[in-house]
Amino acid sequence: MKHLKKMIAPIIITAISLVYLIAFGVVFVTVPGLPLWLSVTGGILWLFLSGVSIFVFVERIKEIRSGEEDDLSQY
């Protein structure tokens, strides 16, 4: 729990971006008059972007817990 302060920002940013991505994906898929292939492709795209966002969040949490907050200091 000593790293909780450093984890707050990634949690908030990831939550906001996931809400945005999922909402935009739902709106894109439910637009009337859009061809089926375009709706499916758009839905998969937004689902993929949500997955990438979660992956980056998990990697950031691992970095914070391991103490590698400042990657630039290694170079």
C-alpha positions as CSV (number, residue, x, y, z in Angstrom):
1,M,0.0,0.0,0.0
2,K,3.0,2.3,0.1
3,H,2.6,2.9,-3.7
4,L,-1.1,3.8,-3.5
5,K,-0.5,7.5,-4.2
6,K,1.4,6.7,-7.4
7,M,-1.3,4.3,-8.6
8,I,-4.2,6.8,-8.3
9,A,-3.5,8.7,-11.5
10,P,-3.2,5.6,-13.7
11,I,-6.4,4.1,-12.2
12,I,-8.3,7.3,-12.8
13,I,-7.0,7.8,-16.4
14,T,-7.6,4.2,-17.3
15,A,-11.1,4.2,-15.9
16,I,-12.0,7.4,-17.8
17,S,-10.5,6.1,-21.1
18,L,-12.2,2.8,-20.8
19,V,-15.6,4.5,-20.2
20,Y,-15.0,6.6,-23.2
21,L,-13.8,3.8,-25.5
22,I,-16.6,1.5,-24.5
23,A,-19.3,4.2,-24.9
24,F,-17.9,5.2,-28.2
25,G,-17.8,1.6,-29.4
26,V,-21.4,1.0,-28.3
27,V,-22.6,4.2,-30.1
28,F,-20.6,3.2,-33.2
29,V,-22.2,-0.3,-33.3
30,T,-25.7,0.9,-32.7
31,V,-25.8,3.6,-35.4
32,P,-28.8,2.9,-37.6
33,G,-28.1,2.5,-41.3
34,L,-24.5,1.4,-41.0
35,P,-23.5,-1.7,-42.9
36,L,-23.1,-4.8,-40.8
37,W,-19.4,-5.3,-41.7
38,L,-18.6,-1.7,-40.7
39,S,-20.4,-2.1,-37.3
40,V,-18.6,-5.3,-36.6
41,T,-15.2,-3.9,-37.6
42,G,-15.8,-0.7,-35.6
43,G,-16.8,-2.8,-32.6
44,I,-13.7,-5.0,-32.8
45,L,-11.5,-1.9,-33.1
46,W,-12.9,-0.3,-30.0
47,L,-12.7,-3.6,-28.1
48,F,-9.1,-3.9,-29.2
49,L,-8.3,-0.4,-28.0
50,S,-9.9,-1.1,-24.7
51,G,-7.7,-4.2,-24.3
52,V,-4.6,-2.2,-25.1
53,S,-5.5,0.3,-22.5
54,I,-5.9,-2.4,-19.9
55,F,-2.6,-4.0,-20.9
56,V,-0.8,-0.6,-20.5
57,F,-2.4,-0.1,-17.2
58,V,-1.3,-3.5,-15.9
59,E,2.3,-2.8,-17.1
60,R,2.3,0.6,-15.4
61,I,1.1,-0.9,-12.1
62,K,3.9,-3.6,-12.3
63,E,6.4,-0.8,-12.9
64,I,5.2,1.2,-9.9
65,R,5.3,-1.9,-7.6
66,S,8.8,-2.9,-8.7
67,G,10.1,0.7,-8.1
68,E,10.9,1.5,-11.7
69,E,8.8,4.7,-11.9
70,D,11.4,6.7,-13.8
71,D,12.5,4.7,-16.8
72,L,14.4,7.6,-18.3
73,S,16.9,7.5,-15.5
74,Q,18.2,4.2,-16.8
75,Y,19.5,5.8,-20.0
